[in-house]
Amino acid sequence: LVTLQLYILFPVIVKIFKKFSGHHWRILVVSFVLQLTLMFTIKYGLPHVDRSDWIWWFKAYGVNVLTYQFYFIFGAYTSLHYHEVQNFISKYIKWIVSVTGILALGTIIYYFWNSKVLNLSYTAAVSPHQPFMLIYDTMVIVTVFYIGKMYAHWRQNGIPHWFDLFVKNGAKISFGIYLDQTIGLTILSIFLGKLTLPDWAYFGLIPVGYLFVMSISYGVAWFCYRVPPFGIFIGRPQWHILPKNRKIKGVVKDDSINKVTFSTTER
């Protein structure tokens, strides 16, 4: 639903950046300040406000596109100033990763602050709509962006074929993995319910849990992708109702695109 709203508002974002073509940095700063103000309002203000008469779009702020406006503005800014952003991240990556790691550990302290000191509910304590989480999420996004650039460089300089194939196939079914992850999470929940371990053991098993859920999600999505007609469940239908969608020019059987060389002007 948020993505649907973004598609509708995207032309507005484009017009804003075009109208203020010489002030993109200011747009980004204003967007961040507005986002930070919004996070403070949601966390500390909304719980004390009667929202029973509000329209649904404002009451259910978790699916309101404006709640995430900074991330979209940040993405637009990055697309327009890609090389500048990339050079900045590369220059300060050690600081960025260090701060991201510290903030990651800080989320644990932040949770206990929310639950024990502020007496927030579990849902409110782990909500992404908090000032601290805005900063942390932004740093994580930047860090993941750099990791992606490192992977791209690795891929061009001798990546193992099996790993490259694993990632390629994962990219094809990534939406399916997102959709079916609940299956793996449910199985993990049932399995954990039968265990009796100390807290430190559960904490140590978190990476194992991630791999467990990821493996099941990947396997289910890959099965749906390869076995008709289950592809429809992951957005990769093997059969199409409309005849015009059954054959797409330029697409071959193995779901790859025929390579065509374009000039700079054609691009």
For each residue, the residues with C-beta under 8 A, 3 or more apart:
1: 4 5 63
2: 5 6 63 64 65 68
3: 6 7
4: 1 7 8
5: 1 2 8 9 64 65
6: 2 3 9 10 65 72
7: 3 4 10
8: 4 5
9: 5 6 12 13 65 72
10: 6 7 13 14
11: 14 15
12: 9 15 16
13: 9 10 16 17 72 73 76
14: 10 11 17 18 76
15: 11 12 18 19
16: 12 13 19 20 27
17: 13 14 20 21 24 27 76 77 80
18: 14 15 21
19: 15 16
20: 16 17 23 24 26 27
21: 17 18 24
22:
23: 20 26 27
24: 17 20 21 27 28 77 80 81
25: 28 29 77
26: 20 23 29 30
27: 16 17 20 23 24 30 31 73 77
28: 24 25 31 32 73 74 77
29: 25 26 32 33
30: 26 27 33 34
31: 27 28 34 35 69 70 73 74
32: 28 29 35 36 70
33: 29 30 36 37
34: 30 31 37 38 69 70
35: 31 32 38 39 69 70 134
36: 32 33 39 40 131 134
37: 33 34 40 41
38: 34 35 41 42 66 67
39: 35 36 42 43 129 130 131 133 134
40: 36 37 43 44 45 131
41: 37 38 44 45 46
42: 38 39 45 46 61 67 127 129 130
43: 39 40 46 47 124 127 129 130 131
44: 40 41 47
45: 40 41 42 48 49
46: 41 42 43 49 51 61
47: 43 44 124
48: 45
49: 45 46
50: 53
51: 46 54 58 59
52:
53: 50
54: 51 58 59
55: 58 59
56: 59 60
57: 60 64
58: 51 54 55 61 64
59: 51 54 55 56
60: 56 57 63 64
61: 42 46 58 64 67 129
62: 67 129
63: 1 2 60
64: 2 5 57 58 60 61 67
65: 2 5 6 9 68 69 72
66: 38 69
67: 38 42 61 62 64 129
68: 2 65 71 72
69: 31 34 35 65 66 72 73
70: 31 32 34 35 73 74 134 138
71: 68 74 75 137 138 141
72: 6 9 13 65 68 69 75 76
73: 13 27 28 31 69 70 76 77
74: 28 31 70 71 77 78 138 141
75: 71 72 78 79
76: 13 14 17 72 73 79 80
77: 17 24 25 27 28 73 74 80 81 85
78: 74 75 81 82 85 145
79: 75 76 82
80: 17 24 76 77
81: 24 77 78 84 85
82: 78 79 85 86
83: 86 87
84: 81 87 88
85: 77 78 81 82 88 89
86: 82 83 89 90 149
87: 83 84 90 91
88: 84 85 91 92
89: 85 86 92 93 96 142 145 146
90: 86 87 93 146 149
91: 87 88
92: 88 89 95 96
93: 89 90 96 97 146
94: 97 98
95: 92 98 99
96: 89 92 93 99 100 139 142 143 146
97: 93 94 100 101 143 146
98: 94 95 101 102
99: 95 96 102 103 139
100: 96 97 103 104 136 139 140 142 143
101: 97 98 104 105
102: 98 99 105 106
103: 99 100 106 107 132 135 136 139
104: 100 101 107 136 140
105: 101 102 108 109
106: 102 103 109 110 132 136
107: 103 104 110 111 132 133 136
108: 105 111 112
109: 105 106 112 113
110: 106 107 113 114 130 132
111: 107 108 114 115 125 126
112: 108 109 115 116 117
113: 109 110 116 117 118
114: 110 111 117 118 120 124 125 126 130
115: 111 112 118 119 120 122 125
116: 112 113 119
117: 112 113 114
118: 113 114 115
119: 115 116
120: 114 115 124 125
121: 124 125
122: 115 125 126
123: 126 127
124: 43 47 114 120 121 127
125: 111 114 115 120 121 122
126: 111 114 122 123
127: 42 43 123 124 130 133
128: 133 137
129: 39 42 43 61 62 67 133
130: 39 42 43 110 114 127 133 134
131: 36 39 40 43 134 135
132: 103 106 107 110 135 136
133: 39 107 127 128 129 130 136 137
134: 35 36 39 70 130 131 137 138
135: 103 131 132 138 139
136: 100 103 104 106 107 132 133 139 140
137: 71 128 133 134 140 141
138: 70 71 74 134 135 141 142
139: 96 99 100 103 135 136 142 143
140: 100 104 136 137 143 144
141: 71 74 137 138 144 145
142: 89 96 100 138 139 145 146
143: 96 97 100 139 140 146 147
144: 140 141 147 148
145: 78 89 141 142 148 149
146: 89 90 93 96 97 142 143 149 150
147: 143 144 150 151
148: 144 145 151 152
149: 86 90 145 146 152 153
150: 146 147 153 154
151: 147 148 154 155 167
152: 148 149 155 156
153: 149 150 156 157
154: 150 151 157 158 159
155: 151 152 159 164
156: 152 153
157: 153 154
158: 154
159: 154 155 163 164
160: 163 164
161: 164 165
162: 165 166
163: 159 160 166 167
164: 155 159 160 161 167 168
165: 161 162 168 169
166: 162 163 169 170
167: 151 163 164 170 171
168: 164 165 171 172
169: 165 166 172 173 222
170: 166 167 173 174 177 218
171: 167 168 174
172: 168 169 225 236 255
173: 169 170 176 177 218 221 222 224 225 234 236
174: 170 171 177 178
175: 178 179 234 235 236
176: 173 179 180 220 221 224 225 233 234 235 236
177: 170 173 174 180 181 214 217 218 221
178: 174 175 181
179: 175 176 221 233 234 235
180: 176 177 183 184 217 220 221 224 233 234
181: 177 178 184 185 213 217
182: 185 186
183: 180 186 187 216 217 220
184: 180 181 187 188 212 213 214 215 216 217 220
185: 181 182 188 189 213
186: 182 183 189 190
187: 183 184 190 191 212 216
188: 184 185 191 192 209 212 213
189: 185 186 192 193
190: 186 187 193 194
191: 187 188 194 195
192: 188 189 195 202 209
193: 189 190
194: 190 191
195: 191 192
196:
197: 201 202 205
198: 201 202
199: 202 203
200: 203 204
201: 197 198 204 205
202: 192 197 198 199 205 206
203: 199 200 206
204: 200 201
205: 197 201 202 208 209
206: 202 203 209 210
207: 210 211
208: 205 211 212
209: 188 192 205 206 212 213
210: 206 207 213 214
211: 207 208 214 215
212: 184 187 188 208 209 215 216
213: 181 184 185 188 209 210 216 217
214: 177 184 210 211 217 218
215: 184 211 212 218 219
216: 183 184 187 212 213 219 220
217: 177 180 181 183 184 213 214 220 221
218: 170 173 177 214 215 221 222
219: 215 216 222 223
220: 176 180 183 184 216 217 223 224
221: 173 176 177 179 180 217 218 224 225 234
222: 169 173 218 219 225 226
223: 219 220 226 227 230
224: 173 176 180 220 221 227 230 231 233 234 236
225: 172 173 176 221 222 231 234 236
226: 222 223
227: 223 224 230 231
228: 231 238 239
229: 232 237 238 239
230: 223 224 227 233 234
231: 224 225 227 228 234 236 237 238
232: 229 235 236 237 238 239
233: 176 179 180 224 230
234: 173 175 176 179 180 221 224 225 230 231
235: 175 176 179 232
236: 172 173 175 176 224 225 231 232
237: 229 231 232 240
238: 228 229 231 232
239: 228 229 232 246
240: 237 243 245 246
241: 245
242: 245 246
243: 240 246
244:
245: 240 241 242 248
246: 239 240 242 243
247:
248: 245 251
249:
250: 257 258 260
251: 248 255 256 257 258
252: 255 256 257 258
253:
254:
255: 172 251 252
256: 251 252
257: 250 251 252
258: 250 251 252
259:
260: 250
261:
262: 266 267
263: 266 267
264: 267
265:
266: 262 263
267: 262 263 264
